[in-house]
Amino acid sequence: MLSVVLAYCIVLLLGSLLVSCKVYSFIHGVNAEKLIVVNHNNFQDAANRYANSNYWVPFHVVAIIIAQLSSCLFLVKHTKGLELTNGIAHALFTSIFVYQLNFVSALIGSISSIIVAFKVKENQNIK
């Protein structure tokens, strides 16, 4: 359960940094007059288009991968023989509780967790 909380905290922290970066860069764009807005509705539309653009998708994906890698590694690091079971359980719990069954986020998180569990199991077998 601690690894799921850790994944949630990492995603929340990285998401907060990403949102503050979006807001700062949008305000900077408005101040530099790169984004021209005439009235309140145009300003709101421009902000929504800017924040929801595909430009930010790689940052969201990186945040999910970092959260999954670190929290799954925290979970399976010291387990003996149950690495894949714990990795799959971690993927399932984060898909439900952290990513709330969002298909893309849950898929990226699940793949990351299973890869970490597989690599840790492989390293345990080598030793």
Backbone hydrogen bonds in HBPLUS format (Angstrom, degrees):
<---DONOR---> <-ACCEPTOR-->    atom                        ^
c    i                          cat <-CA-CA->   ^        H-A-AA   ^      H-
h    n   atom  resd res      DA  || num        DHA   H-A  angle D-A-AA Bond
n    s   type  num  typ     dist DA aas  dist angle  dist       angle   num
A0005-VAL N   A0001-MET O   3.09 MM   4  6.44 158.1  2.14 150.3 156.2     1
A0006-LEU N   A0002-LEU O   2.81 MM   4  6.02 152.4  1.89 145.0 153.5     2
A0007-ALA N   A0003-SER O   2.88 MM   4  6.09 156.5  1.94 141.8 147.8     3
A0008-TYR N   A0004-VAL O   2.93 MM   4  6.18 158.5  1.97 146.3 152.2     4
A0009-CYS N   A0005-VAL O   2.88 MM   4  6.12 160.7  1.92 150.2 155.3     5
A0010-ILE N   A0006-LEU O   2.92 MM   4  6.13 159.6  1.96 152.2 157.6     6
A0011-VAL N   A0007-ALA O   2.94 MM   4  6.10 167.6  1.95 152.6 156.1     7
A0012-LEU N   A0008-TYR O   2.85 MM   4  5.97 155.8  1.91 147.3 154.9     8
A0013-LEU N   A0009-CYS O   2.86 MM   4  6.01 159.7  1.90 146.3 151.8     9
A0014-LEU N   A0010-ILE O   2.86 MM   4  6.03 175.2  1.86 156.8 158.4    10
A0015-GLY N   A0011-VAL O   2.77 MM   4  5.71 150.2  1.86 140.0 149.7    11
A0016-SER N   A0012-LEU O   2.89 MM   4  6.01 149.8  1.98 141.7 149.5    12
A0017-LEU N   A0013-LEU O   3.00 MM   4  6.32 157.4  2.05 149.6 155.6    13
A0018-LEU N   A0014-LEU O   2.90 MM   4  6.10 152.6  1.98 143.4 151.4    14
A0019-VAL N   A0015-GLY O   2.88 MM   4  6.09 157.1  1.93 147.7 153.4    15
A0020-SER N   A0016-SER O   2.97 MM   4  6.16 161.5  2.00 147.9 152.9    16
A0021-CYS N   A0017-LEU O   2.95 MM   4  6.12 146.5  2.06 140.2 149.8    17
A0022-LYS N   A0018-LEU O   2.89 MM   4  6.18 151.1  1.97 145.8 153.8    18
A0023-VAL N   A0019-VAL O   2.93 MM   4  6.19 166.2  1.95 154.7 157.6    19
A0024-TYR N   A0020-SER O   2.93 MM   4  6.02 164.8  1.95 144.8 149.5    20
A0025-SER N   A0021-CYS O   2.92 MM   4  6.02 166.6  1.94 148.1 152.2    21
A0026-PHE N   A0022-LYS O   2.90 MM   4  6.04 150.8  1.99 147.0 155.4    22
A0027-ILE N   A0023-VAL O   2.95 MM   4  6.13 167.1  1.96 154.4 157.6    23
A0028-HIS N   A0024-TYR O   2.86 MM   4  6.04 156.1  1.92 148.3 155.9    24
A0029-GLY N   A0025-SER O   2.91 MM   4  6.03 149.0  2.01 136.5 144.8    25
A0030-VAL N   A0026-PHE O   2.92 MM   4  6.25 151.1  2.01 148.5 156.3    26
A0031-ASN N   A0027-ILE O   2.85 MM   4  6.08 163.4  1.88 151.4 156.1    27
A0032-ALA N   A0028-HIS O   2.91 MM   4  6.04 146.6  2.02 143.5 152.5    28
A0034-LYS N   A0029-GLY O   2.87 MM   5  5.17 151.6  1.95 164.8 164.4    29
A0033-GLU N   A0030-VAL O   3.02 MM   3  4.94 154.5  2.08 102.2 109.0    30
A0043-PHE N   A0039-ASN O   3.01 MM   4  6.26 154.6  2.08 152.0 160.0    31
A0044-GLN N   A0040-HIS O   2.92 MM   4  6.16 159.7  1.96 153.2 158.0    32
A0045-ASP N   A0041-ASN O   2.94 MM   4  6.15 161.3  1.98 149.4 154.5    33
A0046-ALA N   A0042-ASN O   2.86 MM   4  5.99 159.3  1.90 146.6 152.6    34
A0047-ALA N   A0043-PHE O   2.95 MM   4  6.15 154.9  2.01 146.5 153.4    35
A0048-ASN N   A0044-GLN O   2.98 MM   4  6.21 160.9  2.02 149.0 154.0    36
A0049-ARG N   A0045-ASP O   2.90 MM   4  6.09 165.5  1.92 153.0 157.0    37
A0050-TYR N   A0046-ALA O   2.91 MM   4  6.00 155.5  1.97 144.2 151.4    38
A0051-ALA N   A0047-ALA O   2.89 MM   4  6.03 168.9  1.91 153.7 156.6    39
A0052-ASN N   A0048-ASN O   2.95 MM   4  5.90 151.6  2.03 145.6 153.2    40
A0053-SER N   A0050-TYR O   3.43 MM   3  5.35 165.8  2.45 103.0 104.8    41
A0057-VAL N   A0054-ASN O   3.24 MM   3  5.31 155.3  2.31 104.3 111.3    42
A0059-PHE N   A0056-TRP O   3.12 MM   3  5.49 125.6  2.43 108.3 121.6    43
A0060-HIS N   A0056-TRP O   3.26 MM   4  6.62 151.9  2.35 151.2 159.3    44
A0060-HIS N   A0057-VAL O   3.08 MM   3  5.15 118.0  2.48 100.4 115.4    45
A0061-VAL N   A0057-VAL O   3.00 MM   4  6.30 162.1  2.04 159.9 164.8    46
A0062-VAL N   A0058-PRO O   2.95 MM   4  6.12 159.5  1.99 146.6 152.0    47
A0063-ALA N   A0059-PHE O   3.00 MM   4  6.17 154.0  2.07 143.0 150.0    48
A0064-ILE N   A0060-HIS O   3.05 MM   4  6.35 156.6  2.11 149.5 155.2    49
A0065-ILE N   A0061-VAL O   2.97 MM   4  6.23 163.3  1.99 152.3 156.9    50
A0066-ILE N   A0062-VAL O   2.94 MM   4  6.09 166.7  1.96 153.4 156.7    51
A0067-ALA N   A0063-ALA O   3.07 MM   4  6.18 163.6  2.09 146.2 150.9    52
A0068-GLN N   A0064-ILE O   2.94 MM   4  6.12 164.4  1.97 152.9 157.2    53
A0069-LEU N   A0065-ILE O   2.88 MM   4  5.96 169.2  1.89 155.3 158.6    54
A0070-SER N   A0066-ILE O   3.09 MM   4  6.13 172.2  2.10 150.2 152.7    55
A0071-SER N   A0067-ALA O   3.03 MM   4  6.03 164.0  2.06 147.0 152.2    56
A0072-CYS N   A0068-GLN O   2.90 MM   4  5.73 159.4  1.94 146.6 153.0    57
A0073-LEU N   A0069-LEU O   2.99 MM   4  5.93 153.9  2.06 139.6 147.6    58
A0074-PHE N   A0070-SER O   2.99 MM   4  6.12 149.8  2.08 139.5 147.7    59
A0075-LEU N   A0071-SER O   3.08 MM   4  6.33 143.5  2.22 136.8 146.0    60
A0075-LEU N   A0072-CYS O   3.08 MM   3  4.97 118.6  2.48  90.9 106.1    61
A0076-VAL N   A0072-CYS O   2.92 MM   4  6.14 170.6  1.93 162.8 162.6    62
A0077-LYS N   A0073-LEU O   3.06 MM   4  5.47 128.1  2.34 141.7 147.9    63
A0086-ASN N   A0082-LEU O   2.88 MM   4  5.97 166.3  1.89 153.8 158.0    64
A0087-GLY N   A0083-GLU O   2.81 MM   4  5.96 150.2  1.90 145.4 154.8    65
A0088-ILE N   A0084-LEU O   2.90 MM   4  6.07 157.8  1.95 147.9 152.8    66
A0089-ALA N   A0085-THR O   2.93 MM   4  6.15 158.7  1.98 146.5 153.1    67
A0090-HIS N   A0086-ASN O   2.80 MM   4  5.93 154.8  1.86 144.3 151.7    68
A0091-ALA N   A0087-GLY O   2.92 MM   4  6.13 156.5  1.98 142.7 149.1    69
A0092-LEU N   A0088-ILE O   2.92 MM   4  6.15 157.3  1.97 148.1 154.2    70
A0093-PHE N   A0089-ALA O   2.89 MM   4  6.09 168.4  1.91 154.6 157.4    71
A0094-THR N   A0090-HIS O   2.92 MM   4  6.03 164.8  1.94 152.0 156.4    72
A0095-SER N   A0091-ALA O   2.99 MM   4  6.00 149.1  2.09 139.1 148.1    73
A0096-ILE N   A0092-LEU O   3.09 MM   4  6.33 148.9  2.19 144.7 152.4    74
A0097-PHE N   A0093-PHE O   2.79 MM   4  5.83 168.7  1.81 157.7 159.6    75
A0098-VAL N   A0094-THR O   2.97 MM   4  4.80 135.7  2.17 113.7 127.2    76
A0099-TYR N   A0094-THR O   2.88 MM   5  6.24 165.3  1.90 169.4 173.9    77
A0101-LEU N   A0095-SER O   2.77 MM   6  5.44 174.7  1.77 166.2 164.3    78
A0102-ASN N   A0099-TYR O   3.02 MM   3  5.69 156.1  2.07 121.8 128.7    79
A0106-ALA N   A0102-ASN O   2.80 MM   4  5.74 167.3  1.81 166.2 170.7    80
A0107-LEU N   A0103-PHE O   2.91 MM   4  5.95 153.5  1.98 144.9 152.4    81
A0108-ILE N   A0104-VAL O   2.97 MM   4  6.18 166.7  1.99 153.5 156.7    82
A0109-GLY N   A0105-SER O   2.89 MM   4  6.02 165.2  1.91 151.3 156.1    83
A0110-SER N   A0106-ALA O   2.84 MM   4  5.89 156.6  1.90 144.0 150.7    84
A0111-ILE N   A0107-LEU O   3.00 MM   4  6.12 167.0  2.02 150.6 153.9    85
A0112-SER N   A0108-ILE O   3.03 MM   4  6.18 160.3  2.07 146.9 152.7    86
A0113-SER N   A0109-GLY O   2.96 MM   4  6.13 160.2  1.99 149.1 154.2    87
A0114-ILE N   A0110-SER O   2.99 MM   4  6.17 164.2  2.02 153.0 157.0    88
A0115-ILE N   A0111-ILE O   2.98 MM   4  6.12 155.7  2.04 147.5 154.3    89
A0116-VAL N   A0112-SER O   3.04 MM   4  6.24 161.9  2.07 148.7 153.3    90
A0117-ALA N   A0113-SER O   2.94 MM   4  6.16 165.1  1.96 150.6 154.9    91
A0118-PHE N   A0114-ILE O   2.88 MM   4  5.98 157.5  1.93 144.9 151.5    92
A0119-LYS N   A0115-ILE O   2.91 MM   4  6.10 162.3  1.94 151.6 156.2    93
A0120-VAL N   A0116-VAL O   2.91 MM   4  6.10 161.8  1.94 154.2 159.1    94
A0121-LYS N   A0117-ALA O   2.94 MM   4  6.08 159.4  1.98 146.6 152.6    95
A0122-GLU N   A0118-PHE O   2.87 MM   4  6.06 155.4  1.93 146.4 153.7    96
A0123-ASN N   A0119-LYS O   2.92 MM   4  6.16 154.2  1.98 145.7 152.4    97
A0124-GLN N   A0120-VAL O   2.88 MM   4  6.12 147.1  1.99 145.2 154.6    98
A0125-ASN N   A0121-LYS O   3.01 MM   4  6.24 148.8  2.11 146.8 154.4    99
A0126-ILE N   A0122-GLU O   3.14 MM   4  6.39 140.8  2.30 139.8 149.9   100
A0127-LYS N   A0123-ASN O   3.30 MM   4  6.50 152.3  2.39 142.5 147.9   101
